[in-house]
Amino acid sequence: MTKAKSWKDGGVKKSSMIKDKSARSRWKQRMKQKEDRKAVQEYERTLKEEAARQKEEKRKRIEEKQKKKEENERKSEVVQVIRNPAKLKRLSKKQWKKIRKS
């Protein structure tokens, strides 16, 4: 360009040096990345739902087991019916706690 700098040949602008592939390929690439992200998010959501469902099932099983255990304990108890109400007046607090009203 200038005679003082002979080693520089005719310069080319940087914008014209970069050859743009095409807007379509970049658009397709972005759309593919977006779809991939959506797929990953969907997969993560299904995993979380599955874990929550399993946790809920486990909690229900534990509750049912506890209820069954209490029921069996009540069935196996030896119960004595108190017919004389005067006996109830003589009971201590500890004994009152043990009494089950039916």
N, CA, C and O atoms as CSV, one atom per row, in Angstrom:
chain,resi,resn,atom,element,x,y,z
A,1,MET,N,N,0.807,-1.169,0.000
A,1,MET,CA,C,0.000,0.000,0.000
A,1,MET,C,C,0.869,1.260,0.000
A,1,MET,O,O,0.725,2.148,-0.840
A,2,THR,N,N,1.745,1.296,0.944
A,2,THR,CA,C,2.637,2.462,0.947
A,2,THR,C,C,4.005,2.045,0.454
A,2,THR,O,O,4.405,0.889,0.599
A,3,LYS,N,N,4.688,2.947,-0.103
A,3,LYS,CA,C,6.001,2.633,-0.649
A,3,LYS,C,C,7.040,2.479,0.442
A,3,LYS,O,O,8.065,1.828,0.236
A,4,ALA,N,N,6.790,3.070,1.602
A,4,ALA,CA,C,7.743,2.990,2.702
A,4,ALA,C,C,7.777,1.585,3.298
A,4,ALA,O,O,8.814,1.139,3.789
A,5,LYS,N,N,6.634,0.883,3.255
A,5,LYS,CA,C,6.569,-0.475,3.815
A,5,LYS,C,C,6.381,-1.456,2.663
A,5,LYS,O,O,5.256,-1.836,2.338
A,6,SER,N,N,7.467,-1.854,2.064
A,6,SER,CA,C,7.402,-2.681,0.872
A,6,SER,C,C,7.011,-4.134,1.170
A,6,SER,O,O,6.519,-4.842,0.291
A,7,TRP,N,N,7.227,-4.559,2.382
A,7,TRP,CA,C,6.891,-5.955,2.702
A,7,TRP,C,C,5.388,-6.174,2.813
A,7,TRP,O,O,4.922,-7.313,2.763
A,8,LYS,N,N,4.626,-5.092,2.964
A,8,LYS,CA,C,3.169,-5.224,3.040
A,8,LYS,C,C,2.608,-5.175,1.630
A,8,LYS,O,O,2.763,-4.191,0.907
A,9,ASP,N,N,1.957,-6.259,1.266
A,9,ASP,CA,C,1.312,-6.241,-0.037
A,9,ASP,C,C,-0.107,-5.711,0.136
A,9,ASP,O,O,-0.483,-5.330,1.244
A,10,GLY,N,N,-0.864,-5.681,-0.877
A,10,GLY,CA,C,-2.208,-5.109,-0.843
A,10,GLY,C,C,-3.038,-5.770,0.256
A,10,GLY,O,O,-3.304,-6.971,0.218
A,11,GLY,N,N,-3.427,-4.985,1.205
A,11,GLY,CA,C,-4.160,-5.507,2.355
A,11,GLY,C,C,-5.584,-5.896,2.016
A,11,GLY,O,O,-6.229,-5.323,1.138
A,12,VAL,N,N,-6.039,-6.882,2.739
A,12,VAL,CA,C,-7.411,-7.326,2.565
A,12,VAL,C,C,-8.104,-7.136,3.906
A,12,VAL,O,O,-7.535,-7.446,4.952
A,13,LYS,N,N,-9.317,-6.633,3.879
A,13,LYS,CA,C,-10.044,-6.412,5.119
A,13,LYS,C,C,-10.344,-7.745,5.792
A,13,LYS,O,O,-10.582,-8.761,5.138
A,14,LYS,N,N,-10.325,-7.706,7.108
A,14,LYS,CA,C,-10.552,-8.919,7.887
A,14,LYS,C,C,-11.945,-9.491,7.632
A,14,LYS,O,O,-12.116,-10.708,7.565
A,15,SER,N,N,-12.918,-8.632,7.493
A,15,SER,CA,C,-14.285,-9.099,7.280
A,15,SER,C,C,-14.422,-9.888,5.980
A,15,SER,O,O,-15.230,-10.814,5.899
A,16,SER,N,N,-13.638,-9.528,4.962
A,16,SER,CA,C,-13.720,-10.264,3.702
A,16,SER,C,C,-12.845,-11.515,3.741
A,16,SER,O,O,-13.026,-12.416,2.922
A,17,MET,N,N,-11.897,-11.586,4.682
A,17,MET,CA,C,-11.049,-12.782,4.797
A,17,MET,C,C,-11.825,-13.961,5.379
A,17,MET,O,O,-11.645,-15.102,4.953
A,18,ILE,N,N,-12.684,-13.679,6.348
A,18,ILE,CA,C,-13.452,-14.744,6.992
A,18,ILE,C,C,-14.574,-15.138,6.053
A,18,ILE,O,O,-15.423,-14.322,5.696
A,19,LYS,N,N,-14.563,-16.379,5.665
A,19,LYS,CA,C,-15.592,-16.858,4.762
A,19,LYS,C,C,-16.729,-17.450,5.607
A,19,LYS,O,O,-16.546,-18.434,6.324
A,20,ASP,N,N,-17.855,-16.849,5.504
A,20,ASP,CA,C,-19.022,-17.272,6.270
A,20,ASP,C,C,-19.585,-18.527,5.619
A,20,ASP,O,O,-19.898,-18.537,4.428
A,21,LYS,N,N,-19.710,-19.597,6.424
A,21,LYS,CA,C,-20.234,-20.844,5.858
A,21,LYS,C,C,-21.651,-20.596,5.349
A,21,LYS,O,O,-21.901,-20.569,4.144
A,22,SER,N,N,-22.542,-20.420,6.268
A,22,SER,CA,C,-23.878,-19.971,5.899
A,22,SER,C,C,-24.676,-19.830,7.176
A,22,SER,O,O,-24.419,-20.513,8.167
A,23,ALA,N,N,-25.607,-18.971,7.142
A,23,ALA,CA,C,-26.430,-18.738,8.326
A,23,ALA,C,C,-27.262,-19.977,8.630
A,23,ALA,O,O,-27.581,-20.243,9.789
A,24,ARG,N,N,-27.603,-20.715,7.622
A,24,ARG,CA,C,-28.429,-21.903,7.827
A,24,ARG,C,C,-27.718,-22.960,8.653
A,24,ARG,O,O,-28.319,-23.548,9.552
A,25,SER,N,N,-26.464,-23.206,8.364
A,25,SER,CA,C,-25.749,-24.253,9.101
A,25,SER,C,C,-25.636,-23.869,10.569
A,25,SER,O,O,-25.770,-24.725,11.444
A,26,ARG,N,N,-25.390,-22.586,10.853
A,26,ARG,CA,C,-25.317,-22.164,12.244
A,26,ARG,C,C,-26.693,-22.262,12.901
A,26,ARG,O,O,-26.804,-22.668,14.058
A,27,TRP,N,N,-27.732,-21.893,12.167
A,27,TRP,CA,C,-29.098,-21.978,12.692
A,27,TRP,C,C,-29.455,-23.432,13.005
A,27,TRP,O,O,-30.015,-23.731,14.059
A,28,LYS,N,N,-29.126,-24.322,12.081
A,28,LYS,CA,C,-29.398,-25.745,12.301
A,28,LYS,C,C,-28.627,-26.259,13.509
A,28,LYS,O,O,-29.139,-27.043,14.309
A,29,GLN,N,N,-27.400,-25.806,13.620
A,29,GLN,CA,C,-26.565,-26.242,14.739
A,29,GLN,C,C,-27.161,-25.752,16.069
A,29,GLN,O,O,-27.205,-26.502,17.045
A,30,ARG,N,N,-27.609,-24.514,16.102
A,30,ARG,CA,C,-28.220,-23.975,17.315
A,30,ARG,C,C,-29.501,-24.729,17.661
A,30,ARG,O,O,-29.756,-25.043,18.823
A,31,MET,N,N,-30.291,-25.009,16.649
A,31,MET,CA,C,-31.536,-25.744,16.884
A,31,MET,C,C,-31.244,-27.152,17.404
A,31,MET,O,O,-31.947,-27.653,18.282
A,32,LYS,N,N,-30.211,-27.784,16.861
A,32,LYS,CA,C,-29.839,-29.125,17.319
A,32,LYS,C,C,-29.382,-29.081,18.774
A,32,LYS,O,O,-29.733,-29.961,19.560
A,33,GLN,N,N,-28.605,-28.070,19.133
A,33,GLN,CA,C,-28.155,-27.922,20.519
A,33,GLN,C,C,-29.353,-27.690,21.443
A,33,GLN,O,O,-29.414,-28.226,22.550
A,34,LYS,N,N,-30.289,-26.891,20.974
A,34,LYS,CA,C,-31.485,-26.612,21.764
A,34,LYS,C,C,-32.287,-27.893,21.994
A,34,LYS,O,O,-32.754,-28.142,23.105
A,35,GLU,N,N,-32.445,-28.702,20.951
A,35,GLU,CA,C,-33.161,-29.969,21.071
A,35,GLU,C,C,-32.436,-30.922,22.023
A,35,GLU,O,O,-33.064,-31.622,22.817
A,36,ASP,N,N,-31.107,-30.937,21.931
A,36,ASP,CA,C,-30.318,-31.786,22.821
A,36,ASP,C,C,-30.516,-31.367,24.276
A,36,ASP,O,O,-30.689,-32.210,25.156
A,37,ARG,N,N,-30.490,-30.050,24.517
A,37,ARG,CA,C,-30.701,-29.552,25.881
A,37,ARG,C,C,-32.076,-29.942,26.396
A,37,ARG,O,O,-32.226,-30.344,27.550
A,38,LYS,N,N,-33.084,-29.821,25.532
A,38,LYS,CA,C,-34.445,-30.191,25.930
A,38,LYS,C,C,-34.530,-31.674,26.265
A,38,LYS,O,O,-35.184,-32.065,27.231
A,39,ALA,N,N,-33.867,-32.492,25.463
A,39,ALA,CA,C,-33.883,-33.935,25.705
A,39,ALA,C,C,-33.219,-34.268,27.044
A,39,ALA,O,O,-33.704,-35.113,27.796
A,40,VAL,N,N,-32.119,-33.600,27.325
A,40,VAL,CA,C,-31.410,-33.845,28.591
A,40,VAL,C,C,-32.279,-33.407,29.771
A,40,VAL,O,O,-32.361,-34.106,30.781
A,41,GLN,N,N,-32.923,-32.250,29.639
A,41,GLN,CA,C,-33.795,-31.766,30.710
A,41,GLN,C,C,-34.967,-32.718,30.935
A,41,GLN,O,O,-35.345,-32.986,32.075
A,42,GLU,N,N,-35.533,-33.221,29.860
A,42,GLU,CA,C,-36.646,-34.170,29.963
A,42,GLU,C,C,-36.197,-35.448,30.671
A,42,GLU,O,O,-36.910,-35.984,31.520
A,43,TYR,N,N,-35.012,-35.923,30.311
A,43,TYR,CA,C,-34.469,-37.132,30.940
A,43,TYR,C,C,-34.241,-36.903,32.430
A,43,TYR,O,O,-34.569,-37.765,33.246
A,44,GLU,N,N,-33.680,-35.743,32.795
A,44,GLU,CA,C,-33.459,-35.422,34.209
A,44,GLU,C,C,-34.778,-35.363,34.963
A,44,GLU,O,O,-34.880,-35.837,36.094
A,45,ARG,N,N,-35.786,-34.777,34.329
A,45,ARG,CA,C,-37.101,-34.667,34.968
A,45,ARG,C,C,-37.706,-36.051,35.208
A,45,ARG,O,O,-38.280,-36.308,36.266
A,46,THR,N,N,-37.575,-36.936,34.223
A,46,THR,CA,C,-38.120,-38.290,34.402
A,46,THR,C,C,-37.376,-39.024,35.518
A,46,THR,O,O,-37.985,-39.767,36.288
A,47,LEU,N,N,-36.061,-38.817,35.605
A,47,LEU,CA,C,-35.298,-39.457,36.684
A,47,LEU,C,C,-35.752,-38.950,38.050
A,47,LEU,O,O,-35.902,-39.729,38.990
A,48,LYS,N,N,-35.969,-37.641,38.152
A,48,LYS,CA,C,-36.426,-37.065,39.423
A,48,LYS,C,C,-37.806,-37.587,39.791
A,48,LYS,O,O,-38.064,-37.909,40.951
A,49,GLU,N,N,-38.700,-37.672,38.800
A,49,GLU,CA,C,-40.047,-38.180,39.054
A,49,GLU,C,C,-39.994,-39.631,39.521
A,49,GLU,O,O,-40.708,-40.018,40.446
A,50,GLU,N,N,-39.159,-40.417,38.888
A,50,GLU,CA,C,-39.016,-41.829,39.271
A,50,GLU,C,C,-38.503,-41.951,40.701
A,50,GLU,O,O,-39.004,-42.766,41.476
A,51,ALA,N,N,-37.501,-41.141,41.051
A,51,ALA,CA,C,-36.949,-41.185,42.409
A,51,ALA,C,C,-38.004,-40.766,43.427
A,51,ALA,O,O,-38.110,-41.371,44.494
A,52,ALA,N,N,-38.783,-39.739,43.108
A,52,ALA,CA,C,-39.837,-39.274,44.016
A,52,ALA,C,C,-40.914,-40.346,44.182
A,52,ALA,O,O,-41.417,-40.567,45.284
A,53,ARG,N,N,-41.259,-41.001,43.087
A,53,ARG,CA,C,-42.283,-42.062,43.144
A,53,ARG,C,C,-41.808,-43.219,44.010
A,53,ARG,O,O,-42.569,-43.746,44.822
A,54,GLN,N,N,-40.554,-43.612,43.838
A,54,GLN,CA,C,-40.008,-44.707,44.647
A,54,GLN,C,C,-39.966,-44.332,46.127
A,54,GLN,O,O,-40.258,-45.158,46.992
A,55,LYS,N,N,-39.602,-43.088,46.410
A,55,LYS,CA,C,-39.544,-42.622,47.795
A,55,LYS,C,C,-40.938,-42.653,48.421
A,55,LYS,O,O,-41.099,-43.063,49.570
A,56,GLU,N,N,-41.943,-42.219,47.660
A,56,GLU,CA,C,-43.324,-42.221,48.142
A,56,GLU,C,C,-43.814,-43.648,48.401
A,56,GLU,O,O,-44.469,-43.910,49.410
A,57,GLU,N,N,-43.493,-44.564,47.489
A,57,GLU,CA,C,-43.887,-45.965,47.671
A,57,GLU,C,C,-43.243,-46.556,48.920
A,57,GLU,O,O,-43.887,-47.279,49.681
A,58,LYS,N,N,-41.981,-46.242,49.121
A,58,LYS,CA,C,-41.267,-46.749,50.296
A,58,LYS,C,C,-41.906,-46.216,51.575
A,58,LYS,O,O,-42.072,-46.958,52.544
A,59,ARG,N,N,-42.270,-44.916,51.580
A,59,ARG,CA,C,-42.906,-44.307,52.743
A,59,ARG,C,C,-44.256,-44.977,53.035
A,59,ARG,O,O,-44.585,-45.235,54.193
A,60,LYS,N,N,-45.037,-45.259,51.979
A,60,LYS,CA,C,-46.334,-45.916,52.153
A,60,LYS,C,C,-46.171,-47.324,52.707
A,60,LYS,O,O,-46.930,-47.749,53.578
A,61,ARG,N,N,-45.166,-48.051,52.193
A,61,ARG,CA,C,-44.922,-49.408,52.692
A,61,ARG,C,C,-44.574,-49.386,54.176
A,61,ARG,O,O,-45.052,-50.219,54.946
A,62,ILE,N,N,-43.736,-48.423,54.571
A,62,ILE,CA,C,-43.343,-48.312,55.978
A,62,ILE,C,C,-44.560,-48.005,56.850
A,62,ILE,O,O,-44.722,-48.588,57.922
A,63,GLU,N,N,-45.419,-47.084,56.386
A,63,GLU,CA,C,-46.632,-46.743,57.133
A,63,GLU,C,C,-47.540,-47.960,57.285
A,63,GLU,O,O,-48.048,-48.227,58.374
A,64,GLU,N,N,-47.742,-48.694,56.197
A,64,GLU,CA,C,-48.597,-49.881,56.243
A,64,GLU,C,C,-48.023,-50.922,57.202
A,64,GLU,O,O,-48.754,-51.548,57.969
A,65,LYS,N,N,-46.713,-51.092,57.146
A,65,LYS,CA,C,-46.054,-52.048,58.037
A,65,LYS,C,C,-46.248,-51.650,59.499
A,65,LYS,O,O,-46.501,-52.498,60.354
A,66,GLN,N,N,-46.127,-50.342,59.777
A,66,GLN,CA,C,-46.297,-49.844,61.140
A,66,GLN,C,C,-47.731,-50.067,61.621
A,66,GLN,O,O,-47.948,-50.490,62.757
A,67,LYS,N,N,-48.713,-49.782,60.756
A,67,LYS,CA,C,-50.112,-49.987,61.120
A,67,LYS,C,C,-50.397,-51.461,61.403
A,67,LYS,O,O,-51.086,-51.803,62.364
A,68,LYS,N,N,-49.858,-52.313,60.556
A,68,LYS,CA,C,-50.056,-53.754,60.723
A,68,LYS,C,C,-49.456,-54.225,62.052
A,68,LYS,O,O,-50.039,-55.046,62.760
A,69,LYS,N,N,-48.281,-53.686,62.367
A,69,LYS,CA,C,-47.600,-54.061,63.607
A,69,LYS,C,C,-48.433,-53.648,64.819
A,69,LYS,O,O,-48.614,-54.430,65.752
A,70,GLU,N,N,-48.941,-52.406,64.796
A,70,GLU,CA,C,-49.771,-51.933,65.906
A,70,GLU,C,C,-51.043,-52.762,66.034
A,70,GLU,O,O,-51.474,-53.092,67.139
A,71,GLU,N,N,-51.627,-53.089,64.908
A,71,GLU,CA,C,-52.848,-53.890,64.905
A,71,GLU,C,C,-52.586,-55.271,65.513
A,71,GLU,O,O,-53.375,-55.768,66.317
A,72,ASN,N,N,-51.479,-55.872,65.120
A,72,ASN,CA,C,-51.127,-57.189,65.657
A,72,ASN,C,C,-50.845,-57.127,67.155
A,72,ASN,O,O,-51.197,-58.043,67.897
A,73,GLU,N,N,-50.208,-56.043,67.594
A,73,GLU,CA,C,-49.946,-55.885,69.026
A,73,GLU,C,C,-51.252,-55.786,69.800
A,73,GLU,O,O,-51.391,-56.382,70.868
A,74,ARG,N,N,-52.207,-55.035,69.266
A,74,ARG,CA,C,-53.501,-54.913,69.933
A,74,ARG,C,C,-54.241,-56.248,69.973
A,74,ARG,O,O,-54.918,-56.562,70.952
A,75,LYS,N,N,-54.109,-57.020,68.915
A,75,LYS,CA,C,-54.777,-58.328,68.885
A,75,LYS,C,C,-54.179,-59.268,69.927
A,75,LYS,O,O,-54.891,-60.073,70.528
A,76,SER,N,N,-52.885,-59.162,70.135
A,76,SER,CA,C,-52.213,-60.081,71.046
A,76,SER,C,C,-52.304,-59.652,72.518
A,76,SER,O,O,-51.934,-60.419,73.407
A,77,GLU,N,N,-52.793,-58.435,72.780
A,77,GLU,CA,C,-52.900,-57.963,74.154
A,77,GLU,C,C,-53.943,-58.756,74.926
A,77,GLU,O,O,-54.965,-59.190,74.394
A,78,VAL,N,N,-53.634,-58.921,76.201
A,78,VAL,CA,C,-54.609,-59.533,77.089
A,78,VAL,C,C,-55.334,-58.375,77.776
A,78,VAL,O,O,-54.714,-57.561,78.460
A,79,VAL,N,N,-56.632,-58.312,77.590
A,79,VAL,CA,C,-57.413,-57.184,78.075
A,79,VAL,C,C,-58.331,-57.641,79.199
A,79,VAL,O,O,-58.953,-58.701,79.136
A,80,GLN,N,N,-58.393,-56.809,80.221
A,80,GLN,CA,C,-59.293,-57.094,81.334
A,80,GLN,C,C,-60.268,-55.925,81.448
A,80,GLN,O,O,-59.859,-54.770,81.572
A,81,VAL,N,N,-61.542,-56.234,81.405
A,81,VAL,CA,C,-62.563,-55.205,81.444
A,81,VAL,C,C,-62.770,-54.770,82.897
A,81,VAL,O,O,-62.930,-55.608,83.785
A,82,ILE,N,N,-62.766,-53.455,83.132
A,82,ILE,CA,C,-63.007,-52.920,84.476
A,82,ILE,C,C,-64.494,-52.589,84.571
A,82,ILE,O,O,-65.001,-51.696,83.891
A,83,ARG,N,N,-65.162,-53.326,85.424
A,83,ARG,CA,C,-66.610,-53.126,85.561
A,83,ARG,C,C,-66.942,-52.238,86.761
A,83,ARG,O,O,-67.977,-51.572,86.783
A,84,ASN,N,N,-66.071,-52.234,87.736
A,84,ASN,CA,C,-66.312,-51.453,88.945
A,84,ASN,C,C,-65.720,-50.054,88.767
A,84,ASN,O,O,-64.497,-49.919,88.724
A,85,PRO,N,N,-66.542,-49.015,88.664
A,85,PRO,CA,C,-66.024,-47.656,88.457
A,85,PRO,C,C,-65.238,-47.123,89.664
A,85,PRO,O,O,-64.480,-46.164,89.516
A,86,ALA,N,N,-65.394,-47.701,90.813
A,86,ALA,CA,C,-64.665,-47.262,92.011
A,86,ALA,C,C,-63.164,-47.544,91.846
A,86,ALA,O,O,-62.332,-46.814,92.385
A,87,LYS,N,N,-62.826,-48.589,91.111
A,87,LYS,CA,C,-61.422,-48.928,90.875
A,87,LYS,C,C,-60.728,-47.833,90.060
A,87,LYS,O,O,-59.551,-47.543,90.272
A,88,LEU,N,N,-61.465,-47.237,89.136
A,88,LEU,CA,C,-60.894,-46.195,88.287
A,88,LEU,C,C,-60.457,-44.982,89.099
A,88,LEU,O,O,-59.475,-44.320,88.762
A,89,LYS,N,N,-61.192,-44.697,90.169
A,89,LYS,CA,C,-60.868,-43.545,91.003
A,89,LYS,C,C,-59.561,-43.762,91.765
A,89,LYS,O,O,-58.874,-42.800,92.108
A,90,ARG,N,N,-59.220,-45.014,92.027
A,90,ARG,CA,C,-58.028,-45.322,92.826
A,90,ARG,C,C,-56.751,-45.410,91.977
A,90,ARG,O,O,-55.652,-45.526,92.519
A,91,LEU,N,N,-56.896,-45.356,90.668
A,91,LEU,CA,C,-55.731,-45.532,89.802
A,91,LEU,C,C,-54.794,-44.326,89.852
A,91,LEU,O,O,-55.223,-43.185,90.020
A,92,SER,N,N,-53.499,-44.617,89.700
A,92,SER,CA,C,-52.504,-43.542,89.622
A,92,SER,C,C,-52.421,-43.045,88.172
A,92,SER,O,O,-53.042,-43.608,87.271
A,93,LYS,N,N,-51.639,-41.976,87.973
A,93,LYS,CA,C,-51.501,-41.404,86.622
A,93,LYS,C,C,-50.892,-42.418,85.652
A,93,LYS,O,O,-51.300,-42.519,84.496
A,94,LYS,N,N,-49.924,-43.151,86.144
A,94,LYS,CA,C,-49.251,-44.144,85.306
A,94,LYS,C,C,-50.245,-45.204,84.827
A,94,LYS,O,O,-50.239,-45.603,83.662
A,95,GLN,N,N,-51.080,-45.640,85.735
A,95,GLN,CA,C,-52.063,-46.659,85.389
A,95,GLN,C,C,-53.128,-46.092,84.441
A,95,GLN,O,O,-53.634,-46.809,83.578
A,96,TRP,N,N,-53.464,-44.820,84.599
A,96,TRP,CA,C,-54.440,-44.189,83.718
A,96,TRP,C,C,-53.936,-44.177,82.271
A,96,TRP,O,O,-54.716,-44.353,81.336
A,97,LYS,N,N,-52.629,-43.968,82.096
A,97,LYS,CA,C,-52.048,-43.930,80.752
A,97,LYS,C,C,-52.148,-45.288,80.070
A,97,LYS,O,O,-52.275,-45.368,78.848
A,98,LYS,N,N,-52.091,-46.336,80.850
A,98,LYS,CA,C,-52.136,-47.685,80.276
A,98,LYS,C,C,-53.541,-48.104,79.872
A,98,LYS,O,O,-53.704,-49.018,79.064
A,99,ILE,N,N,-54.544,-47.456,80.415
A,99,ILE,CA,C,-55.941,-47.825,80.135
A,99,ILE,C,C,-56.311,-47.357,78.726
A,99,ILE,O,O,-56.081,-46.207,78.351
A,100,ARG,N,N,-56.883,-48.271,77.972
A,100,ARG,CA,C,-57.354,-47.946,76.633
A,100,ARG,C,C,-58.866,-47.960,76.624
A,100,ARG,O,O,-59.487,-48.962,76.979
A,101,LYS,N,N,-59.451,-46.867,76.224
A,101,LYS,CA,C,-60.905,-46.782,76.200
A,101,LYS,C,C,-61.400,-47.288,74.865
A,101,LYS,O,O,-60.890,-46.919,73.808
A,102,SER,N,N,-62.406,-48.145,74.938
A,102,SER,CA,C,-62.910,-48.699,73.685
A,102,SER,C,C,-64.299,-48.239,73.377
A,102,SER,O,O,-64.862,-48.621,72.351
